[in-house]
Amino acid sequence: MEGLPAVATTPDGKKITLARDDWLHVRFRHPEVGTDPSVLVQAVSDPDELHTDERGAFHALKRIDKGHFLVVIYRAAEPDRGLTKTTFIINQKRKSRRYWVQ
């Protein structure tokens, strides 16, 4: 897998690594994401929305069309570095339920 590991820089300057094993997880568990790891790097580097969960992981959302978003979940292992955990595509309806804002 050429180009891996890949590193994305978050809007707040953290370096997030997409490791080969994490990419293999995405390819086999979430094939709808496609075959190009650069879309994950783009989502982390320039998300349309950024959320955090109760465990401290970040969810970078990038719109891919009118009704769907690519979600990349990553965790900062150190103050300025982190690793991707998983990624998947979510539709607008599920996104509205999962990432509602109070």
N, CA and C atoms as an extended XYZ file, in Angstrom:
306
Properties=species:S:1:pos:R:3:atomname:S:1:resname:S:1:resid:I:1 pbc="F F F"
N         0.829       -1.168        0.000 N   MET     1
C         0.000        0.000        0.000 CA  MET     1
C         0.875        1.233        0.000 C   MET     1
N         0.979        1.789       -1.155 N   GLU     2
C         1.827        2.947       -1.358 CA  GLU     2
C         1.293        4.167       -0.617 C   GLU     2
N         2.177        4.969       -0.062 N   GLY     3
C         1.771        6.192        0.600 CA  GLY     3
C         1.368        6.020        2.056 C   GLY     3
N         1.537        4.826        2.606 N   LEU     4
C         1.185        4.601        4.006 CA  LEU     4
C         2.442        4.267        4.796 C   LEU     4
N         2.552        4.717        6.000 N   PRO     5
C         1.563        5.517        6.721 CA  PRO     5
C         1.454        6.919        6.138 C   PRO     5
N         0.266        7.486        6.250 N   ALA     6
C        -0.002        8.853        5.806 CA  ALA     6
C        -0.224        9.718        7.040 C   ALA     6
N         0.147       10.978        6.945 N   VAL     7
C        -0.009       11.889        8.075 CA  VAL     7
C        -0.860       13.076        7.642 C   VAL     7
N        -1.852       13.389        8.478 N   ALA     8
C        -2.713       14.554        8.249 CA  ALA     8
C        -2.483       15.531        9.398 C   ALA     8
N        -2.559       16.805        9.087 N   THR     9
C        -2.460       17.838       10.120 CA  THR     9
C        -3.845       18.389       10.380 C   THR     9
N        -4.295       18.317       11.630 N   THR    10
C        -5.619       18.805       12.007 CA  THR    10
C        -5.635       20.327       11.997 C   THR    10
N        -6.820       20.931       11.993 N   PRO    11
C        -6.891       22.397       12.026 CA  PRO    11
C        -6.178       23.019       13.237 C   PRO    11
N        -6.063       22.269       14.336 N   ASP    12
C        -5.358       22.816       15.502 CA  ASP    12
C        -3.895       22.375       15.578 C   ASP    12
N        -3.373       21.782       14.495 N   GLY    13
C        -1.946       21.505       14.389 CA  GLY    13
C        -1.466       20.135       14.822 C   GLY    13
N        -2.353       19.241       15.224 N   LYS    14
C        -1.938       17.888       15.597 CA  LYS    14
C        -1.616       17.087       14.340 C   LYS    14
N        -0.647       16.202       14.449 N   LYS    15
C        -0.287       15.292       13.361 CA  LYS    15
C        -0.969       13.954       13.632 C   LYS    15
N        -1.875       13.557       12.742 N   ILE    16
C        -2.630       12.318       12.897 CA  ILE    16
C        -2.154       11.324       11.839 C   ILE    16
N        -1.759       10.144       12.291 N   THR    17
C        -1.204        9.131       11.406 CA  THR    17
C        -2.259        8.105       11.014 C   THR    17
N        -2.332        7.826        9.734 N   LEU    18
C        -3.132        6.718        9.229 CA  LEU    18
C        -2.150        5.589        8.944 C   LEU    18
N        -2.098        4.617        9.841 N   ALA    19
C        -1.175        3.491        9.714 CA  ALA    19
C        -1.716        2.454        8.731 C   ALA    19
N        -0.837        1.640        8.240 N   ARG    20
C        -1.205        0.597        7.280 CA  ARG    20
C        -2.282       -0.327        7.862 C   ARG    20
N        -2.119       -0.768        9.113 N   ASP    21
C        -3.100       -1.668        9.728 CA  ASP    21
C        -4.467       -1.003        9.877 C   ASP    21
N        -4.485        0.279       10.206 N   ASP    22
C        -5.761        0.995       10.314 CA  ASP    22
C        -6.428        1.103        8.946 C   ASP    22
N        -5.639        1.344        7.910 N   TRP    23
C        -6.189        1.408        6.563 CA  TRP    23
C        -6.751        0.042        6.139 C   TRP    23
N        -6.076       -1.033        6.501 N   LEU    24
C        -6.593       -2.372        6.191 CA  LEU    24
C        -7.926       -2.607        6.885 C   LEU    24
N        -8.052       -2.155        8.136 N   HIS    25
C        -9.332       -2.260        8.846 CA  HIS    25
C       -10.429       -1.542        8.060 C   HIS    25
N       -10.145       -0.324        7.625 N   VAL    26
C       -11.128        0.456        6.870 CA  VAL    26
C       -11.484       -0.255        5.578 C   VAL    26
N       -10.491       -0.728        4.847 N   ARG    27
C       -10.732       -1.357        3.546 CA  ARG    27
C       -11.619       -2.602        3.661 C   ARG    27
N       -11.421       -3.387        4.726 N   PHE    28
C       -12.172       -4.634        4.843 CA  PHE    28
C       -13.467       -4.491        5.619 C   PHE    28
N       -13.508       -3.608        6.607 N   ARG    29
C       -14.721       -3.442        7.410 CA  ARG    29
C       -15.655       -2.365        6.875 C   ARG    29
N       -15.105       -1.417        6.125 N   HIS    30
C       -15.896       -0.297        5.604 CA  HIS    30
C       -15.540       -0.043        4.139 C   HIS    30
N       -15.768       -1.017        3.260 N   PRO    31
C       -15.359       -0.873        1.855 CA  PRO    31
C       -16.050        0.277        1.133 C   PRO    31
N       -17.169        0.758        1.668 N   GLU    32
C       -17.870        1.878        1.040 CA  GLU    32
C       -17.022        3.155        1.017 C   GLU    32
N       -15.989        3.203        1.846 N   VAL    33
C       -15.110        4.376        1.904 CA  VAL    33
C       -14.272        4.496        0.638 C   VAL    33
N       -13.989        3.380       -0.009 N   GLY    34
C       -13.243        3.415       -1.251 CA  GLY    34
C       -11.821        2.914       -1.089 C   GLY    34
N       -10.999        3.203       -2.086 N   THR    35
C        -9.645        2.646       -2.125 CA  THR    35
C        -8.549        3.697       -2.006 C   THR    35
N        -8.921        4.935       -1.772 N   ASP    36
C        -7.935        6.014       -1.739 CA  ASP    36
C        -7.800        6.586       -0.324 C   ASP    36
N        -6.688        6.301        0.363 N   PRO    37
C        -6.524        6.809        1.725 CA  PRO    37
C        -6.402        8.330        1.810 C   PRO    37
N        -6.149        8.988        0.693 N   SER    38
C        -6.000       10.450        0.742 CA  SER    38
C        -7.308       11.149        1.119 C   SER    38
N        -8.471       10.495        0.909 N   VAL    39
C        -9.732       11.111        1.318 CA  VAL    39
C        -9.823       11.222        2.838 C   VAL    39
N        -9.223       10.271        3.552 N   LEU    40
C        -9.185       10.337        5.010 CA  LEU    40
C        -8.289       11.474        5.471 C   LEU    40
N        -7.144       11.610        4.819 N   VAL    41
C        -6.219       12.694        5.146 CA  VAL    41
C        -6.903       14.038        4.930 C   VAL    41
N        -7.629       14.182        3.841 N   GLN    42
C        -8.341       15.426        3.541 CA  GLN    42
C        -9.422       15.705        4.585 C   GLN    42
N       -10.153       14.678        4.993 N   ALA    43
C       -11.215       14.862        5.993 CA  ALA    43
C       -10.651       15.333        7.325 C   ALA    43
N        -9.515       14.786        7.736 N   VAL    44
C        -8.897       15.187        9.004 CA  VAL    44
C        -8.289       16.580        8.889 C   VAL    44
N        -7.667       16.882        7.763 N   SER    45
C        -7.002       18.168        7.573 CA  SER    45
C        -7.974       19.330        7.412 C   SER    45
N        -9.103       19.063        6.762 N   ASP    46
C       -10.047       20.132        6.452 CA  ASP    46
C       -11.486       19.642        6.626 C   ASP    46
N       -11.890       19.328        7.874 N   PRO    47
C       -13.244       18.796        8.080 CA  PRO    47
C       -14.308       19.875        7.918 C   PRO    47
N       -15.493       19.455        7.520 N   ASP    48
C       -16.629       20.370        7.491 CA  ASP    48
C       -17.210       20.538        8.891 C   ASP    48
N       -17.086       19.490        9.708 N   GLU    49
C       -17.522       19.536       11.107 CA  GLU    49
C       -16.526       18.728       11.922 C   GLU    49
N       -16.362       19.123       13.189 N   LEU    50
C       -15.489       18.393       14.092 CA  LEU    50
C       -16.196       18.249       15.434 C   LEU    50
N       -16.316       17.010       15.904 N   HIS    51
C       -17.006       16.719       17.162 CA  HIS    51
C       -16.079       15.896       18.046 C   HIS    51
N       -16.334       15.902       19.341 N   THR    52
C       -15.625       15.017       20.263 CA  THR    52
C       -16.652       14.112       20.939 C   THR    52
N       -16.209       12.924       21.310 N   ASP    53
C       -17.111       12.019       22.020 CA  ASP    53
C       -16.738       11.961       23.495 C   ASP    53
N       -17.494       11.173       24.253 N   GLU    54
C       -17.301       11.109       25.702 CA  GLU    54
C       -15.965       10.475       26.097 C   GLU    54
N       -15.311        9.802       25.179 N   ARG    55
C       -14.003        9.182       25.458 CA  ARG    55
C       -12.840       10.061       25.032 C   ARG    55
N       -13.141       11.218       24.479 N   GLY    56
C       -12.091       12.135       24.059 CA  GLY    56
C       -11.608       11.958       22.632 C   GLY    56
N       -12.257       11.085       21.866 N   ALA    57
C       -11.892       10.916       20.461 CA  ALA    57
C       -12.529       12.027       19.634 C   ALA    57
N       -11.891       12.364       18.551 N   PHE    58
C       -12.384       13.386       17.629 CA  PHE    58
C       -13.055       12.704       16.446 C   PHE    58
N       -14.156       13.299       15.978 N   HIS    59
C       -14.887       12.811       14.813 CA  HIS    59
C       -14.856       13.919       13.768 C   HIS    59
N       -14.038       13.730       12.741 N   ALA    60
C       -13.948       14.692       11.645 CA  ALA    60
C       -14.943       14.272       10.570 C   ALA    60
N       -15.846       15.181       10.208 N   LEU    61
C       -16.856       14.892        9.194 CA  LEU    61
C       -16.586       15.727        7.953 C   LEU    61
N       -16.593       15.067        6.809 N   LYS    62
C       -16.393       15.734        5.524 CA  LYS    62
C       -17.555       15.360        4.613 C   LYS    62
N       -18.260       16.361        4.111 N   ARG    63
C       -19.394       16.101        3.213 CA  ARG    63
C       -18.867       15.513        1.906 C   ARG    63
N       -19.497       14.394        1.466 N   ILE    64
C       -19.085       13.788        0.203 CA  ILE    64
C       -20.123       13.980       -0.898 C   ILE    64
N       -21.360       14.224       -0.502 N   ASP    65
C       -22.407       14.602       -1.449 CA  ASP    65
C       -23.542       15.214       -0.642 C   ASP    65
N       -24.668       15.487       -1.297 N   LYS    66
C       -25.762       16.190       -0.625 CA  LYS    66
C       -26.262       15.477        0.626 C   LYS    66
N       -26.261       14.154        0.638 N   GLY    67
C       -26.855       13.430        1.747 CA  GLY    67
C       -25.912       12.569        2.573 C   GLY    67
N       -24.584       12.658        2.336 N   HIS    68
C       -23.659       11.758        3.014 CA  HIS    68
C       -22.392       12.474        3.483 C   HIS    68
N       -21.839       11.941        4.584 N   PHE    69
C       -20.593       12.449        5.140 CA  PHE    69
C       -19.625       11.298        5.355 C   PHE    69
N       -18.343       11.575        5.164 N   LEU    70
C       -17.284       10.669        5.568 CA  LEU    70
C       -16.927       11.036        7.007 C   LEU    70
N       -16.900       10.055        7.895 N   VAL    71
C       -16.543       10.275        9.292 CA  VAL    71
C       -15.204        9.591        9.538 C   VAL    71
N       -14.237       10.342       10.043 N   VAL    72
C       -12.942        9.784       10.436 CA  VAL    72
C       -12.798       10.004       11.932 C   VAL    72
N       -12.629        8.917       12.667 N   ILE    73
C       -12.474        9.017       14.115 CA  ILE    73
C       -11.000        8.843       14.443 C   ILE    73
N       -10.473        9.798       15.202 N   TYR    74
C        -9.068        9.718       15.601 CA  TYR    74
C        -8.928       10.130       17.059 C   TYR    74
N        -7.839        9.694       17.638 N   ARG    75
C        -7.558        9.989       19.039 CA  ARG    75
C        -6.144       10.558       19.130 C   ARG    75
N        -6.000       11.595       19.928 N   ALA    76
C        -4.685       12.184       20.159 CA  ALA    76
C        -3.982       11.365       21.239 C   ALA    76
N        -2.933       10.639       20.859 N   ALA    77
C        -2.190        9.813       21.804 CA  ALA    77
C        -1.239       10.663       22.632 C   ALA    77
N        -0.789       11.750       22.076 N   GLU    78
C         0.094       12.707       22.730 CA  GLU    78
C        -0.501       14.079       22.470 C   GLU    78
N        -0.017       15.116       23.136 N   PRO    79
C        -0.605       16.449       22.911 CA  PRO    79
C        -0.587       16.910       21.454 C   PRO    79
N         0.407       16.501       20.680 N   ASP    80
C         0.506       16.989       19.309 CA  ASP    80
C         0.477       15.888       18.252 C   ASP    80
N         0.206       14.648       18.647 N   ARG    81
C         0.182       13.528       17.702 CA  ARG    81
C        -0.988       12.605       18.019 C   ARG    81
N        -1.422       11.850       17.018 N   GLY    82
C        -2.516       10.917       17.241 CA  GLY    82
C        -2.611        9.883       16.144 C   GLY    82
N        -3.591        9.000       16.282 N   LEU    83
C        -3.800        7.905       15.338 CA  LEU    83
C        -5.261        7.836       14.939 C   LEU    83
N        -5.503        7.446       13.694 N   THR    84
C        -6.879        7.194       13.273 CA  THR    84
C        -7.343        5.889       13.892 C   THR    84
N        -8.619        5.808       14.213 N   LYS    85
C        -9.195        4.597       14.781 CA  LYS    85
C       -10.050        3.876       13.739 C   LYS    85
N       -10.939        4.614       13.089 N   THR    86
C       -11.804        4.018       12.074 CA  THR    86
C       -12.388        5.134       11.219 C   THR    86
N       -13.068        4.736       10.189 N   THR    87
C       -13.784        5.676        9.327 CA  THR    87
C       -14.959        4.963        8.692 C   THR    87
N       -15.973        5.742        8.349 N   PHE    88
C       -17.169        5.171        7.724 CA  PHE    88
C       -17.956        6.301        7.075 C   PHE    88
N       -18.948        5.931        6.304 N   ILE    89
C       -19.834        6.912        5.669 CA  ILE    89
C       -21.164        6.888        6.418 C   ILE    89
N       -21.700        8.066        6.643 N   ILE    90
C       -22.947        8.202        7.379 CA  ILE    90
C       -23.896        9.077        6.563 C   ILE    90
N       -25.188        8.740        6.577 N   ASN    91
C       -26.137        9.576        5.841 CA  ASN    91
C       -26.587       10.749        6.715 C   ASN    91
N       -27.255       11.695        6.107 N   GLN    92
C       -27.666       12.921        6.790 CA  GLN    92
C       -28.577       12.635        7.989 C   GLN    92
N       -29.484       11.693        7.842 N   LYS    93
C       -30.418       11.384        8.922 CA  LYS    93
C       -29.690       10.817       10.141 C   LYS    93
N       -28.814        9.850        9.920 N   ARG    94
C       -28.037        9.283       11.040 CA  ARG    94
C       -27.103       10.321       11.636 C   ARG    94
N       -26.525       11.161       10.798 N   LYS    95
C       -25.646       12.220       11.287 CA  LYS    95
C       -26.414       13.150       12.216 C   LYS    95
N       -27.626       13.510       11.834 N   SER    96
C       -28.445       14.409       12.651 CA  SER    96
C       -28.760       13.803       14.016 C   SER    96
N       -28.968       12.499       14.057 N   ARG    97
C       -29.227       11.837       15.345 CA  ARG    97
C       -27.967       11.686       16.183 C   ARG    97
N       -26.864       11.381       15.544 N   ARG    98
C       -25.620       11.094       16.276 CA  ARG    98
C       -24.877       12.353       16.703 C   ARG    98
N       -24.907       13.378       15.878 N   TYR    99
C       -24.097       14.572       16.142 CA  TYR    99
C       -24.967       15.810       16.349 C   TYR    99
N       -26.035       15.684       17.066 N   TRP   100
C       -26.890       16.843       17.312 CA  TRP   100
C       -26.198       17.788       18.284 C   TRP   100
N       -26.496       19.052       18.134 N   VAL   101
C       -25.890       20.093       18.959 CA  VAL   101
C       -26.948       20.642       19.893 C   VAL   101
N       -26.595       20.790       21.166 N   GLN   102
C       -27.549       21.325       22.155 CA  GLN   102
C       -27.642       22.828       22.052 C   GLN   102
